[in-house]
Each structure stands twice: as structure tokens, then as C-alpha cells.
Amino acid sequence: MASDSFKRACFNWGIGRELYDFPLIQIELAEHEVWQPEGAKQFRLDGAVNLREWIWYAEHDKNGKLSFLACQDTHEITRWSWGEMAETKKKRLKVEAKAKKAAKAEEEVAA
């Protein structure tokens, strides 16, 4: 109860407000990356999976809100991503604008 009150107060003061912007992060691990000790109910990470060595990348928009988040494992394989990188978005919008312009020109020729 006190912890919830503290979180609300911090949010109202602007402390930690960005934590509410982060998406839920769930990474699917391969069978060989986890093991279950005999008699245990929970799985454990294999020694080869070291999450602390994974590389995380984040981008924020003009307002400071999170717009892209991703992580790569130690083999440089993207294991999880959310949102769209600014550079990728810029390229996509450029291609879409070009396609829209071509479609409009085609309509004018047909008319």
C-alpha cells in the first residue's frame, strides 16, 4: 500500500514518469538456453545466456517519449524489438510518399 502511494507521488512529481512508457518485455528463449533442475518447478537460464552482455538500444521522440527499444544477444541477433527506428521510419515514409505520388499521377493519366 505504501509502495503504491510512493509510486503515485513520484509520478505526480515527474520522477520515474517515463517508466510507464516502457512496453512489456518478454523474450522467448530456445530450448537449449534453459534447463530445469531435477525436482524444481522453475526453469533456469543456461550458462551461455548472459543477459547482462546483451546490447540494448533505445530511441526517444522529440517529446522525450520512448519510440523504439530493442536488444541483441551476444551473437548480434535481435531478440526483441518494439516500435520503429527513426531511420527506418524516415525511409518507409519516403517510399510511401513516392508510391502515393505515382498513384496520383497514374490516376490523372487515366482520367
C-alpha positions in Angstrom: 0.0 0.0 0.0 2.7 2.5 1.0 4.7 1.5 -2.1 1.8 2.3 -4.4 1.3 5.6 -2.7 5.0 6.4 -3.1 4.9 5.5 -6.9 1.9 7.7 -7.4 3.6 10.6 -5.6 6.8 10.2 -7.6 4.7 10.1 -10.8 3.0 13.3 -9.8 6.3 15.0 -9.2 7.6 13.8 -12.5 10.1 11.3 -11.1 10.1 8.0 -13.0 7.2 9.0 -15.2 9.0 7.5 -18.3 8.8 4.1 -16.7 5.1 3.9 -17.6 6.1 4.4 -21.3 8.1 1.2 -21.5 6.5 -1.8 -23.1 6.2 -5.2 -21.6 9.4 -7.1 -22.5 9.1 -10.9 -23.0 11.9 -12.7 -24.7 11.3 -16.2 -26.0 14.3 -18.5 -25.2 15.2 -21.6 -27.2 15.1 -25.0 -25.6 18.9 -25.2 -25.3 19.0 -21.8 -23.5 17.1 -23.0 -20.4 17.2 -26.1 -18.1 15.1 -27.3 -15.2 16.9 -28.7 -12.2 15.6 -32.1 -11.0 12.6 -31.6 -8.8 12.5 -27.8 -9.3 9.3 -26.1 -10.6 11.2 -23.2 -12.3 13.5 -23.2 -15.2 17.0 -21.7 -15.1 19.0 -19.9 -17.7 21.7 -21.9 -19.3 25.2 -20.5 -18.6 25.6 -19.5 -22.3 22.8 -16.9 -22.0 24.1 -13.9 -20.2 21.5 -11.1 -20.3 24.0 -8.6 -18.9 26.0 -8.9 -22.0 23.1 -8.2 -24.3 23.1 -4.8 -26.1 20.0 -2.6 -25.6 19.2 0.3 -27.9 16.6 2.9 -27.3 15.3 6.0 -29.2 13.1 8.8 -28.0 10.9 11.2 -30.0 11.0 15.0 -29.8 9.0 15.0 -26.6 11.3 12.5 -24.9 8.9 9.6 -25.1 10.2 6.2 -25.9 9.7 5.4 -29.6 12.0 2.4 -30.2 13.5 -0.2 -28.0 15.4 -3.4 -29.0 18.0 -5.8 -27.7 20.6 -8.0 -29.4 22.2 -11.1 -27.8 25.9 -11.7 -27.7 25.8 -13.2 -31.3 24.3 -9.8 -32.5 20.9 -11.4 -33.2 18.0 -9.1 -32.4 16.0 -11.0 -29.8 13.3 -8.4 -29.2 12.2 -5.1 -30.5 9.4 -2.6 -30.1 8.5 0.4 -32.2 10.3 1.6 -35.3 13.7 3.1 -35.6 13.7 6.8 -36.7 15.9 6.0 -39.7 13.7 3.1 -40.8 10.6 5.1 -40.3 12.0 8.0 -42.4 12.8 5.6 -45.3 9.4 4.0 -45.1 7.6 7.3 -45.2 9.7 8.4 -48.2 8.8 5.2 -50.1 5.1 5.6 -49.2 5.1 9.3 -50.3 6.7 8.2 -53.6 4.1 5.5 -54.2 1.3 7.9 -53.4 2.6 10.4 -55.8 3.0 7.7 -58.5 -0.6 6.5 -57.9 -1.9 10.1 -58.1 0.0 10.6 -61.4 -1.5 7.3 -62.8 -5.0 8.5 -61.8 -4.5 11.8 -63.7 -3.3 9.9 -66.8 -6.3 7.6 -66.7 -8.7 10.5 -66.3 
